[in-house]
Amino acid sequence: MTPSAPRLRALCLALGLIGASLAAHGAGWRDALRQRVERIDQATPGQLGLYVKRLDTGESFSYAAERPWYLGSAVKVPIAIAVLQDAEAGKLGLSQTLTLQDTDKVDGSGSVVWQDSGTPDRVDALLRRMLMESDNTAANMLIRAIGEDTLNDRARRYLGSEGFQRITSFTQVRRDVYGELHPAARRLSNAELVQVAAKPLGPRRVEALARALSVPRTELRVNTMEEAYSRYYARQLNAAPLAAYGGMLERLVTGQLVSPQHLQRLFTDLKFDSYDAYRLEAGLPRTARFIHKTGTQLRRACHMGVIDPQDGGRAAIVVATCAEELDERREAGRAFERIGRAITETLLEGAGRK
């Protein structure tokens, strides 16, 4: 039966009111979150960026999220995705062993660097160490296994070409940073880079580099590690917009990038079953499930993750945040915790998800 004109008008009016109500609700949480983020940014040295998306409604929030941000160890998530895709294509077995080479070794998180060259490690164990312990040498081994060009071709598909810059090995990061002090630093061996990194980051690191190169301090192009890192960051290597990174996380949890079996493996390695009370997670309810990866380097920090990613991401909230020009641990940690609390107050509590 065709509805009468008055009933049709009433139905259209009701649908319009429902749509307006939903739009107002969406604008409400975004406006409330923006107010909180602006206050956090004003109270924090440097700059903050944030991208949030509700997958149940498709609504998103951006705060300086379209410009590239240095990712640090957050690049290990696209590395992991590329490894699992190679496993699904039969190009790399998760039970296959990779042999540690001198050229894999690099300073930073993790203990693989201290193993003897020639030590075999299974791909799945390296994957776990790269994600759970943020092991840089394990990451180098996996990049070598899949190929840096392959990794970057895949990452462009996840992150989009706009604003994306090349992902390099973690050894190359060190060579590029030290190369800003002196171009000969790009020829240092992995062992020499590890020895230089044994000195505290600051004047003693600069002195160690000069000694390793056998050059006087007067030949260095910049005087401090801070200047070297600033020049390196300006090149925007290992960087991507937060909105693009968030889009990758969305495609991941909705099953578009890896198989369900490998997605569950990633959930475990990205700490789905644990609560660390660290950075963003410290501001979230303990009942919220959260897969996440952090990145930390001099005056740069990131925390990327998905709240409640299970069930195909139906009720998931994607979060990608970075900070720059601040103390990358203490100040960034406080800012990220406050952002987590702001997300809790504007999105989780309001939706009855305490």
Secondary structure, 3 states (H helix, E strand, C coil): CCCCHHHHHHHHHHHHHHHHHHHHHHHHHHHHHHHHHHHHHHHCCCEEEEEEEECCCCCEEEECCCCEEECHHHHHHHHHHHHHHHHHCCCCCCCCEEECCHHHCCCCCCCHHHCCCCCEEEHHHHHHHHHHCCCHHHHHHHHHHHCHHHHHHHHHHHHCCCCCCCCCCHHHHHHHHHHHHCHHHHHCCHHHHHHHHCCCCCHHHHHHHHHHHCCCHHHCCCCCHHHHHHHHHHCCCCEEEHHHHHHHHHHHHCCCCCCHHHHHHHHHHCCCCCCCCCHHHHHCCCCCCEEEEEEEECCEEEEEEEECCCHHHCCCEEEEEEEECCCCCHHHHHHHHHHHHHHHHHHHCCCCCC
